[in-house]
Amino acid sequence: MRKYFIASWVGLIGLPAFLLAQSPDRSRPPASGMLESPPITSEPVVLETSTGRLYGTVDLPRSAAPFPVALLIAGSGPTDRDGNSAALPGANNSLKLLAQGLATQGIASVRYDKRGIAESAKAGTSETDLRFDTYVDDAVRWGKQLREDKRFSKLVVIGHSEGALIGTVATQKMQADAFISIAGAGRPAPQLILDQVKGKLPPDLQRQTERVLQRLTEGKTTGEVPAPLAALFRPSVQPYLISWFRYDPAQEIAKITVPTLVVQGTTDVQVSTEEAKLLAKAKPAAKLLIVEGMNHVLKEVPLDNAQQVKSYRDATLPVAPQLLRELGVFIKQPVGN
């Protein structure tokens, strides 16, 4: 079955250009970044779908159930349940470390490989048939499955990067008790793409990019894609882009009726704090958390190119402690607060 790696991981809401330029080196296994015997239990978990099984991991506190559970939704491209991308060398284990850190605070979590990715590869459809709503529907199914599990007292959805928008829409469709957006964009994808390429393309190619984006935003495919833009706007990916472009993150987060936390790091080279502020402005009741010194893979890293690159493939770096503390406090709030 053909794997699909949607082009949306490039740029502001996906992999930055300086990382895409790195050549893979998988000569050594990634470090875990955790103690040898963390006070948690990890188990495999499976979600049955009409096109195959989606595989994940549930991390459980070693305490008496019931306890809250967080559904972790990974970002764009070939990003797996642990937060690692097949497009990059090494591993950062951002979502794995986040899950384990929550478990040490008495909070369970489920993280999963999206369809077409890693262990869930066989559940993937063709690139032409994939839609943004496919990911939303999968998240909703995971949420409903967790709701039926008597070990869990409260369901919180946590979306990272593009997963934040998936989580925003999915939260509206399931009985979640709270929602957390981490490094999520505050503007529609076409605006982000235009900002990304502004000043980096020749004037003629810039105008063609704008025309393609306008047509896709109108819900129409186009065969007039210049060769230099084929990777992003190839015909087989256009239906996915159309389905993705129709969502405005600010409008969607405003529809959420449960407690909401918007999180952004100050040294994230992919998503700026302004994006988080747009989300918080759209939903005044949301709590805005700006984590000083946290980058896109949830590590404390300065705005230094070499250290940023290293952090994307270094699983020994822990998740930002402030992030874990604040998430723990937010998730443990009584339902309805």
Secondary structure, 3 states (H helix, E strand, C coil): CCCCCCHHHECCCCECHHHHCCCCCCCCCCCCCCCCCCCEEEEEEEEEECCEEEEEEEEEECCCCCEEEEEEECCCCCECCCCCECCCCCCCCHHHHHHHHHHCCCCEEEEECCCCCHHHHHHCCCHHHCCHHHHHHHHHHHHHHHHCCCCEEEEEEEEECHHHHHHHHHHCCCCCCEEEEECCCCCCHHHHHHHHHCCCCCHHHHHHHHHHHHHHHCCCCCCCCCHHHHHHHCHHHHHHHHHHHCCCHHHHHHCCCCCEEEEEECCCCCCCHHHHHHHHHHCCCCEEEEECCECCCCEECCCCHHHHHHHCCCCCCCECHHHHHHHHHHHCCCCCC
